[in-house]
Amino acid sequence: MKRRLYPAYQVHIVIFLAFLITGFIMNSPSEIIGGIKSIILNSDILITDYVEIAGVGPTLVNSGLLSLMIIAFYIYHGIKPNGSTIMSIWLTAGFAFFGKNILNIWPVILGVWLYSKYKKESFINYILIAVLGTTLSPAVSQLSFQNIFPINIGVLIGVIIGIFIGFILPPLASSCIKIHQGYNLYNIGFAGGLIAMILMSLYRILGIEFEKRFIWNTGNNLFFSIFLLGISLFLIIYGIINNGKSLKNLKAIHGHTGRLISDYFLLYDNAAFINMGILGIFSTLYVIVVGGDLNGPTISGIFSIIGFGAFGKHLFNIIPVMIGAILSAFLNIWQLNSPNMLLTTLFSTGLAPIAGQFGWPIGILAGFLHVAVAMNIGYLHGGLNLYNNGFAAGFVAMILVPIIRGFGKGE
């Protein structure tokens, strides 16, 4: 097995080391340790903002540590960087503000590893599913530390549930991509939602119900604006410096529909970083312009858009979907800058391939429908699936795409 520290990993190591340094500048070591402990022991179901629970510094450290662990995980297994691995690193970083921590991800990953052994195949073939499958990490924390069982029994049950989830996830994920035909970029979110729905249904018939949560931080827009715009500019500058044909390649990226699998990093190398940075600036400014809060959940949405800038998203296929989501705010009961609308609008971009394939009007329709579905689907999984919008997007794509084609809108 050849292990190599590729430049794409190097630049991400620099970024996430900066998270750690910034975290320790903002809080003392004792505050960092106490905050990380709070993150680990707290419930992680939607919506749980680590910035509100633990503070900015500990949350940055949790995100930085977890992201560096995933990078080291890839390097150890000899995984070359590509659009999907870059995307998964950013999703990990984002949801480490909002549901994932340095402990609760590993049982799910272990379960996927055991499935690879059961199939007698290399774990490398499943490693991306393992990392993205940590969308169901709250299923581990919820049973382990929420006093449903005595803690020693709860931890054991939580770990077993996490391993079981990881074990059954790969075959389900493979089937789910066929259902939505690659038009939902959050495929693991769809598969994870189905597992969480069944799991939550079983809990409920046993009399186990989780209390709804809404923990949402406010008041840190100035710091996070500088933080997010700085990261985005860094990505753009890095991409320009390291890719002589960056502008030409950026135009080529804009010509893709984004339908799975669209790997911009393998196709256009460092131009993908420019696209990621542009998307980061755009999504950050969107939250600021509508008067929203920059916090753990919205940063998770922004990082998701940045990550998929290497694997399916660009300005011209996310804007129509976001317009559709925004238009829905004029008819629904949620204000445009409300927490639910902010998150749903940012994450609605998982349906970007529909706009890329079928055009702006259909993309707008997809975004509009996505809001309606996403706002009502969380009950099914009880907040256990962090990629709630991936679950919703799967249903929208599954229903909308066949109808479009049935009325003559082909490939």
DAGIKA-V736049 format. One record per run of one state. SS is the DSSP state (H for helix, E for strand, L for the rest). FROM is the first residue (numbers start at 1). TO is the last residue. Records with the same first field share a line. If there is no record, write none. Layout:
BEGIN
SS = FROM-TO / FROM-TO
END
This chain:
BEGIN
L = 1-6 / 27-28 / 42-47 / 49-49 / 55-55 / 77-82 / 96-105 / 119-122 / 137-137 / 146-150 / 181-186 / 206-214 / 216-220 / 242-245 / 255-263 / 269-270 / 290-295 / 311-314 / 329-338 / 359-359 / 382-387 / 407-411
H = 7-26 / 29-41 / 50-54 / 56-76 / 83-95 / 106-118 / 123-136 / 138-145 / 151-180 / 187-205 / 221-241 / 246-254 / 264-268 / 271-289 / 296-310 / 315-328 / 339-358 / 360-381 / 388-406
E = 48-48 / 215-215
END
